[in-house]
Amino acid sequence: MTAEGIDAIRLALMYTLLLSAPILGAGLLVGLLVSLIQAVTQIQEQTLSFVPKIVAMLLVSIVLLSWLMAKLADFAVEMFTAF
């Protein structure tokens, strides 16, 4: 593999991490909060944690949509001009 190919893969992985981190972070925080509430109230329903996480991740995705698209456009421009 050439150095340019390795750089392209590294750049793609960095953008993947950058774009997915806020959405996954929101899911993690909501999951921890729901788990804490379940532990305190002793309600151990497994399906209770899925809906709030999905809603939170969807809301974060909608709020950050313009930023996500701008970063994807930057990545596309960088891939076509650099390599």
C-alpha positions as CSV (number, residue, x, y, z in Angstrom):
1,M,0.0,0.0,0.0
2,T,1.3,3.5,-0.8
3,A,1.6,6.4,1.6
4,E,-1.2,8.2,-0.2
5,G,-3.5,5.2,0.3
6,I,-2.7,5.0,4.0
7,D,-3.2,8.8,4.4
8,A,-6.6,8.5,2.6
9,I,-7.7,5.7,4.9
10,R,-6.4,7.6,8.0
11,L,-8.3,10.7,6.9
12,A,-11.5,8.7,6.3
13,L,-11.3,7.1,9.7
14,M,-10.7,10.4,11.4
15,Y,-13.7,11.9,9.7
16,T,-15.8,8.9,10.7
17,L,-14.8,9.3,14.3
18,L,-15.4,13.1,14.2
19,L,-18.9,12.7,12.7
20,S,-20.1,9.8,14.8
21,A,-18.8,11.0,18.2
22,P,-21.5,13.6,19.1
23,I,-24.3,11.2,18.1
24,L,-22.8,8.2,20.0
25,G,-22.0,10.5,22.9
26,A,-25.6,11.6,23.2
27,G,-26.7,7.9,23.2
28,L,-24.1,7.1,25.9
29,L,-25.2,10.0,28.2
30,V,-28.9,9.2,27.8
31,G,-28.2,5.5,28.4
32,L,-26.3,6.2,31.6
33,L,-29.1,8.5,32.8
34,V,-31.8,5.9,32.1
35,S,-29.7,3.2,33.8
36,L,-29.3,5.4,36.8
37,I,-33.0,6.1,37.0
38,Q,-33.7,2.3,36.6
39,A,-31.3,1.5,39.4
40,V,-32.8,4.1,41.7
41,T,-36.4,3.1,41.0
42,Q,-35.6,-0.7,40.6
43,I,-37.5,-0.8,37.3
44,Q,-35.6,-3.3,35.3
45,E,-37.4,-3.1,31.9
46,Q,-34.9,-3.7,29.2
47,T,-36.9,-2.0,26.4
48,L,-37.2,1.2,28.5
49,S,-33.6,2.3,27.7
50,F,-33.9,1.9,23.9
51,V,-36.5,4.6,23.1
52,P,-34.9,7.5,24.9
53,K,-31.5,6.7,23.4
54,I,-33.0,6.5,19.9
55,V,-34.9,9.8,20.4
56,A,-31.8,11.5,21.8
57,M,-29.6,10.3,18.9
58,L,-32.2,11.4,16.3
59,L,-32.5,14.8,17.9
60,V,-28.7,15.3,18.0
61,S,-28.5,14.2,14.3
62,I,-31.2,16.7,13.3
63,V,-29.6,19.5,15.3
64,L,-26.1,18.8,13.9
65,L,-27.2,18.0,10.3
66,S,-25.8,21.2,8.8
67,W,-22.5,20.7,10.5
68,L,-22.3,17.1,9.5
69,M,-23.0,17.9,5.9
70,A,-20.4,20.7,5.9
71,K,-17.8,18.3,7.3
72,L,-18.7,15.6,4.7
73,A,-18.4,18.2,1.9
74,D,-15.0,19.2,3.3
75,F,-13.9,15.5,3.3
76,A,-15.1,15.1,-0.3
77,V,-13.2,18.2,-1.5
78,E,-10.1,17.1,0.4
79,M,-10.2,13.6,-1.1
80,F,-10.6,14.8,-4.6
81,T,-8.0,17.6,-4.4
82,A,-5.3,15.9,-2.3
83,F,-5.1,12.5,-3.8
